[in-house]
Amino acid sequence: MSANESPAGRQPTATYDSPFMKACRREPVPHTPVWFMRQAGRSLPEYRKVRAGVPMLESCMRPELVTEITLQPVRRHGVDAAIYFSDIVVPLKAIGLDLDIKPGVGPVVEEPIRTRADLARLRDLTPEDVSYVTEAIGLLTRELGPTPLIGFAGAPFTLASYLVEGGPSRTYENAKAMMYGDPELWADLLDRLADITAAFLKVQIEAGASAVQLFDSWVGALAPADYRRSVMPASVKVFEAVAGYGVPRIHFGVGTGELLKLMGDAGADVVGVDWRVPLDEAARRVGPGKALQGNLDPTVLFASTEVVETRTREVLDAAAGLEGHVFNLGHGVMPSIDPDALTRLVDYVHTRTAR
Ligand SMILES: Cc1c2[nH]c(c1CCC(=O)O)Cc1[nH]c(c(CCC(=O)O)c1C)Cc1[nH]c(c(CCC(=O)O)c1C)Cc1[nH]c(c(C)c1CCC(=O)O)C2
């Protein structure tokens, strides 16, 4: 930080001092901040309305639409942070890969990446490739006022899982076959993806994102030794590339109970935890010096308000001794959830943790 720069950097001081940012920095907060993965999306009727007839990837390239969709859950639920509306495959589309997001399926890649020759299709990402992101974040930060905007990207492993499989998978058999069978090709693929991911996160931070989350959603498929050897170097490279900005870096995956320590060590300031590991146990695994984010089972929201409150109290009690806690679900909001249950949950966490 130079002498004439405030610790807030590119963001307003009120954003820098918001409960979400303070919790990420493990500073005292007036209440536990809350946001939800997939808070924007099909659970909201206002989302379904503005998305009608617009394909998912196209919606990500329209700055006004991105701005509206990103703001919807902030207006409705009063969450403590916005997450930029996009998808993990947007930077891959932006460098020219032939892929699409199929409704009810997820990302589908026309020609999977399987050989060394295929790597040539992964060129570097430049800010011009995603100028709509810079434009949308400019619009958004003006509208959001003090509410921080979280930028995000898919982590190299999770991106590779789609690229090598050609679409969603339960077993990741092609990706893991490459990882085990051709470790050099695998390492080069993840290194390419790390550069693309880092470039994409930099664009978002330079445009005004206050924090970033690296989604390694499917990395829980790996044993710790394989994570350390075959994935961690690429994720370290991503986190190192954005370390200089001083914005909080969040790292999340599903089924990562055995990987929490390594995922923190990869360079995260905040480790996201799914619902399988209680937060006090997660804190023991992660070790000191990191905040935690999580971790109510998203399906609890299908139960009664009373049950939601009991389960939320259990999460908050487990988080009581943490250095910093950002309340979230253990994974994304499900499309069929009643959005009023989310609004009530935000209020409940705020009231219950007010100090
Ligand atoms: C694995 C992954 C993907 N995309 C993402 C991840 C990591 C997060 C996670 O673990 O859930 C990240 C993502 N995708 C989307 C967001 C929006 C921001 C937010 O969280 O509010 C975020 C953070 C929008 C989206 N991304 C997608 C939708 C649904 C498409 C639609 O609304 O038409 C949304 C709102 C499509 C998508 N894209 C992907 C999947 C599995 C799907 C769902 C397919 C389906 O059920 O239709 C890949």
The ligand as an ORCA input file, in Angstrom:
! r2SCAN-3c Opt
* xyz 0 1
  C     -20.161    -25.861    -10.422
  C     -20.606    -24.455    -10.771
  C     -21.244    -24.042    -11.973
  N     -21.458    -22.691    -11.874
  C     -21.010    -22.221    -10.660
  C     -20.441    -23.301     -9.976
  C     -19.768    -23.221     -8.634
  C     -20.770    -23.084     -7.557
  C     -21.412    -24.369     -7.110
  O     -20.695    -25.243     -6.667
  O     -22.647    -24.431     -7.198
  C     -20.982    -20.843    -10.155
  C     -22.166    -19.998    -10.339
  N     -23.124    -20.074    -11.311
  C     -24.038    -19.068    -11.144
  C     -23.606    -18.274    -10.076
  C     -24.336    -16.971     -9.783
  C     -24.095    -16.166     -8.667
  C     -24.825    -16.608     -7.391
  O     -24.301    -17.431     -6.653
  O     -25.904    -16.026     -7.096
  C     -22.453    -18.844     -9.543
  C     -21.604    -18.413     -8.365
  C     -25.217    -18.798    -11.970
  C     -25.896    -19.953    -12.607
  N     -25.319    -20.976    -13.289
  C     -26.294    -21.796    -13.777
  C     -27.544    -21.291    -13.398
  C     -28.894    -21.899    -13.763
  C     -29.231    -21.582    -15.170
  C     -30.468    -20.725    -15.316
  O     -30.877    -20.000    -14.379
  O     -31.007    -20.749    -16.421
  C     -27.318    -20.121    -12.681
  C     -28.323    -19.171    -12.095
  C     -26.040    -22.995    -14.605
  C     -25.054    -23.932    -14.034
  N     -23.694    -23.744    -14.054
  C     -23.072    -24.799    -13.391
  C     -24.091    -25.672    -12.923
  C     -23.851    -26.945    -12.148
  C     -25.328    -25.118    -13.322
  C     -26.720    -25.610    -12.987
  C     -27.401    -26.346    -14.087
  C     -28.903    -26.349    -13.835
  O     -29.351    -26.857    -12.806
  O     -29.626    -25.802    -14.703
  C     -21.609    -24.871    -13.158
*
